[in-house]
Amino acid sequence: MKKVVLYIAQSLDGYIADKEGSINWFGGQGTAMIDDRTYFKFIKKIDTVIMGRHTYNQIVNESSPDSWAYQGMTSYVLTRKPRPDTDEIKFIQTDAAHLVNDLVEKGGKDIWVVGGATIVDELIKADLIDIYCIATMPIILGAGKRLFESETSEIPLRLVKSKTHDGIITSVYKRREEDDAD
């Protein structure tokens, strides 16, 4: 069955963007941004990405200004300010939970929730995220946009794996099922 995956980076103190909204602090202790092997293994399982307008703006202005970072996938940008669609990018005005429920019903590969915090928050509250893959960067920001913005119901998770690369700790969690042993 198609899975909804949150694959996102955060600072050690839980921020996904600094107080100016920038992500230029992403990276490890050296020059690594991510573990390419982990990313390319992950991306092969994805055909759809979902993000908010702020995340979209970060991608096109900051992290990948020269080319669309998610070529070959269908990208959905949730926004209140509609724009013309492209072949790969759909700008839509709906809530994230409704979109995800519609997409899960369709065939294909998994769905990647790229960000931002408002979309993540909505999907967590609706309990629609199947896998949490969180890369914790070796930096304390002190302020900014938090990954987990507001209170939600408890969601028991099970650590599937954790690995380090260049000071970045990537942890993968799945929802804990009733029959999971502790």
N, C-alpha and C positions, 0 to 999 in steps of 0.2 A: 504494500500500500504506500502511496505517496506520503512522504514525511514533510513536516514543516520544521526547518532548522534555523535557529538563531545562531549565526556565526559572526562574532563581533569582538572587537578589541576594547579593553578598558584599562585605565590606570590602576595602580595598586589600591588606590583609595576609591575606586568605583566610578570614575568619570569616563565618558565616551567622547567628550569634546572639552577643550579648555574653556575658560571664561569668555574668550572671544569667539567661541564656536569652532576653533581650529582643531585639526587632527595632525598637525605637522610634528607632533611629539611622538607619533607612533614609531615604534622601532625597539630594537633590543639594545644590549650593552655596546655592541659594535655597530656594524652597518646593516645588519639584517632587519628587514621589516616584518617578514613572516618566514616560516619554514616552508619553502617552496614545495617540498615533497608532500607535506600535509595538505597544503592549499590545492595543488593540482590533483591530488587524489580525491579531495572533497568536491572540487568543481566538476569533475566528471559525472557526479551523481545529480547535478542541478540542471534544470532547463528554464527555471523561472526565478526572478529576483523581485523583491518588494522593498520599497524604501519610501521615505517621506521626501518632501521638497528640499528641506535643509540638507539631508544626506545627498540627494541628487546634486545640489549646488556645490557641496564639498567635493564630490567626485569630479564634476566638470570644471571646477575652478581651481582645485587644490591637488587632488591625488592623481587625476588622469585627464589633464586638460587637452591633450592632443588626440585622444581617441577614446571611444566609449569602452569602459572597462569590462563590460559584460556582453561583448559581441557574441552572437550565436545563441543568446538566451532572450526570452521575452522579459522585459523589465516593466514593472508597474510602479509609477510614481504617484503616491497619494498626495493630492494638493487641492487647495481651495482656489488656486489661480490656474485655470485651465490653459494649456498650451496645445499647439498642434502635435499630434502623435507622429512618430517616425515608424519605420518598419519594425524596429526592435523595442521602442520605448512608448509605453501607453501612459498618458497623463490622465488620471481618473479622479473623480470626486465621489468617493464612497468611504465607508469606514473599513478599517483593516480586517476586522473579524468577518464581515460580509464577503469581502474579496477572497480571503483565505478559504472560507467555507466553499465558495464557488470553485476555486482553483483545485482544491483537494478532490472534488468530484470528477474532474477531468483526468484523463490518462496522462502519462508522461513521468518525468523524473521528479525529484524532490524540489521543494520551494525553499529558497534562501531568503530569510528576513535579514536584510543588510543593516537597517536602522531607519529612523532614529528612535530615540527614547519614547516618544509618544506612541509610536506604532508598536514598539516592543511592549510597552505598558498595557495597551489595549489587548494585544494578543495573549499576554500573560493572564490578564483578568478573565479573558474568555477561555483560558486553558487550551489554547490552540497550538502551542509550541511543543513539538515532540522531542526535539534534541536541542540542548543548549551547548554550544561550542564557544567557550569564552577564552580569549587570549589576553592574559594579564601582562601588561607592559611594565618594565622595571622603572617606574616613575611615579612620584606622588605629585599630583597637580594642586591639591588644596581647594580647588573650586572649579566649577564648570557645569556641564550637563551630565547628570547621573544616569547610569544605565537603568537602575531600578528606581523609578521616580516616586511611586506612591505605594500605599498599602494595598495588599492583595490577599487573597485567601492563600493558605499554606498549600504548596505544591511539593510533595515529597519527590526527591530525585535520587538517582543512583549514579555514582561515578562509574563511567565506562572505561575511561582512560585519561591519563594525564602525562604530558611530556614537556620537556624543556628544550629550548633552542635559543642560544644567544641571550639568555636571561629572561626570555619570554616563557611564561608558563601557560600552556594550552590545556584546558580541562574540558572533557566532554561528558555531559550528563544526559540521561534519559529519564523520563517519568518512571518513578518506582511503581511497579505493579504490586497488587496485593500478595501475589505468590512469590515475590522476590525475597530471598533470604537476606537477612542483615549480615 
